[in-house]
Amino acid sequence: MEDAVKGSITFMCLAGGLEPDHNTINRFRSTRLKDAVNEIFT
């Protein structure tokens, strides 16, 4: 995802010109998607 935001104009537009790094993406996934990920894999 980090590479896509840096290399794809489509992802650049979706990200609003921001370039989140892997720590930001992981923090979002672990806090906001924790329940959904747990539900999918249990």
N, C-alpha and C positions, 0 to 999 in steps of 0.2 A: 504494500500500500504506500509506503514511504517512497519507494522508487517510482511508482505510478504518478504520484503527485508532482514529482520532480521532472518526469519525462513525458507526460501526456497532457496535451492542452485541455482535454475533457476533464481530467481529474483536477487540473489546476483551477479550472472554472468552478467545479464543484466545491473545492476547498477555499474558494474566495481569495486565491493568491497566497494563502498561507502554506507553509511547508512543515507540517508536524513531523517530528522524528519518532523513532520506534518507541521511545519511552512514553510519549504523549498518547500514542495509539494504544499501547499496552495498558496504561492507566485508565483510559476511557473504557476499554474492553473489560478490565477487571472490576471497575466500579459500576458501570451502567449496564453491562450485558451479562454480569455474573449469573443472575437467576436464569436468564434465557439459555446460556451455555450449559449450565448445570442440568436444566430440564431436558435439553436435547440429548445430552450424553449419559443420562441415567435411565 
